Amino acid sequence: MSGYKIAVFVGSLRKESFNRKMAKALTALAPESLKLEIIEIGGLPLYNQDYDDEGKALPPWTAFREQVRSFDGLLFVTPEYNRSVPAVLKNALDVGSRPYGKSVWDGKPGAVMSVSPGAIGGFGANHHLRQSLVFLNVPAMQQPEAYIGNAASLFDESGNLANDSIREFAANYVHAFAAWVETNRSGGKQ
Ligand SMILES: Cc1cc2nc3c(=O)[nH]c(=O)nc-3n(C[C@H](O)[C@H](O)[C@H](O)COP(=O)(O)O)c2cc1C
């Protein structure tokens, strides 16, 4: 396997975010074939179609689009807000999807993990996000699914995964994603 660069998007801006802690844990557990890097999305201005015309794109959008283009795959780690995708993450998806015909997401293999202190593990957000990924032509790993509930009990005081069971699940998940990326990149787009 060659090295694949994976852009990690965290759907929470909260300082003590469980999702960010999980994203960091996945980064540490990833096999050598994947290089995970968190891409910050909190500073992206809200998407506005008026600025899609030639030469009008806002500089942070252009920088974001160029940055995402340089990655081979996409990993989304997100909470659920009101049974759906947090606005900050949906905004990043929308910004990257335009101007029409120039989406930066097209063909990049992806995976979705949702993390919540609640019992349902962010299932609603996870699947709403998958709905957008179908349209954006991001082949999203189907298995293993990852709806991580009761998140408050999963991390120790330093923000590390607190027990063997979740550590093993996370490691298995990111290794399965490595295989998914390899499969899709070997026949996929640049
Ligand atoms: C606006 C808002 C809506 C929320 N809606 C849900 C929800 O629908 N389902 C859920 O499991 N948790 C919901 N929560 C609780 C979040 O799961 C919780 O705040 C979680 O810690 C956010 O993820 P983070 O720790 O990565 O910031 C909501 C929180 C906020 C602030």
The ligand as an SDF file (V2000), in Angstrom:
LIG
                    3D

 31 33  0  0  0  0  0  0  0  0999 V2000
  -27.8960   22.3830   19.1280 C   0  0  0  0  0  0  0  0  0  0  0  0
  -27.6840   20.9990   19.7040 C   0  0  0  0  0  0  0  0  0  0  0  0
  -28.4900   19.9600   19.2880 C   0  0  0  0  0  0  0  0  0  0  0  0
  -28.2680   18.6630   19.7460 C   0  0  0  0  0  0  0  0  0  0  0  0
  -29.0230   17.6440   19.2620 N   0  0  0  0  0  0  0  0  0  0  0  0
  -28.6860   16.3560   19.5700 C   0  0  0  0  0  0  0  0  0  0  0  0
  -29.3110   15.2520   18.8960 C   0  0  0  0  0  0  0  0  0  0  0  0
  -30.1610   15.4100   18.0560 O   0  0  0  0  0  0  0  0  0  0  0  0
  -28.8800   14.0080   19.2080 N   0  0  0  0  0  0  0  0  0  0  0  0
  -27.8800   13.7690   20.1260 C   0  0  0  0  0  0  0  0  0  0  0  0
  -27.5160   12.6190   20.3450 O   0  0  0  0  0  0  0  0  0  0  0  0
  -27.2890   14.7950   20.7850 N   0  0  0  0  0  0  0  0  0  0  0  0
  -27.6530   16.0800   20.5200 C   0  0  0  0  0  0  0  0  0  0  0  0
  -27.0200   17.1240   21.1270 N   0  0  0  0  0  0  0  0  0  0  0  0
  -26.0230   16.8440   22.1800 C   0  0  0  0  0  0  0  0  0  0  0  0
  -24.6550   16.6030   21.5550 C   0  0  0  0  0  0  0  0  0  0  0  0
  -24.5640   15.2490   21.1640 O   0  0  0  0  0  0  0  0  0  0  0  0
  -23.5630   16.9140   22.5810 C   0  0  0  0  0  0  0  0  0  0  0  0
  -23.5740   18.2870   22.8780 O   0  0  0  0  0  0  0  0  0  0  0  0
  -22.2060   16.4590   22.1030 C   0  0  0  0  0  0  0  0  0  0  0  0
  -21.2850   16.5560   23.1460 O   0  0  0  0  0  0  0  0  0  0  0  0
  -21.7450   17.2740   20.8990 C   0  0  0  0  0  0  0  0  0  0  0  0
  -20.5870   16.7110   20.3480 O   0  0  0  0  0  0  0  0  0  0  0  0
  -19.1340   17.1940   20.7720 P   0  0  0  0  0  0  0  0  0  0  0  0
  -18.8670   16.6310   22.1490 O   0  0  0  0  0  0  0  0  0  0  0  0
  -18.2360   16.6160   19.7520 O   0  0  0  0  0  0  0  0  0  0  0  0
  -19.1310   18.7010   20.8010 O   0  0  0  0  0  0  0  0  0  0  0  0
  -27.2470   18.4300   20.7000 C   0  0  0  0  0  0  0  0  0  0  0  0
  -26.4610   19.4990   21.1260 C   0  0  0  0  0  0  0  0  0  0  0  0
  -26.6570   20.7520   20.6430 C   0  0  0  0  0  0  0  0  0  0  0  0
  -25.7680   21.8840   21.1110 C   0  0  0  0  0  0  0  0  0  0  0  0
  1  2  1  0
  2  3  1  0
  2 30  2  0
  3  4  2  0
  4  5  1  0
  4 28  1  0
  5  6  2  0
  6  7  1  0
  6 13  1  0
  7  8  2  0
  7  9  1  0
  9 10  1  0
 10 11  2  0
 10 12  1  0
 12 13  2  0
 13 14  1  0
 14 15  1  0
 14 28  1  0
 15 16  1  0
 16 17  1  0
 16 18  1  0
 18 19  1  0
 18 20  1  0
 20 21  1  0
 20 22  1  0
 22 23  1  0
 23 24  1  0
 24 25  2  0
 24 26  1  0
 24 27  1  0
 28 29  2  0
 29 30  1  0
 30 31  1  0
M  END
$$$$
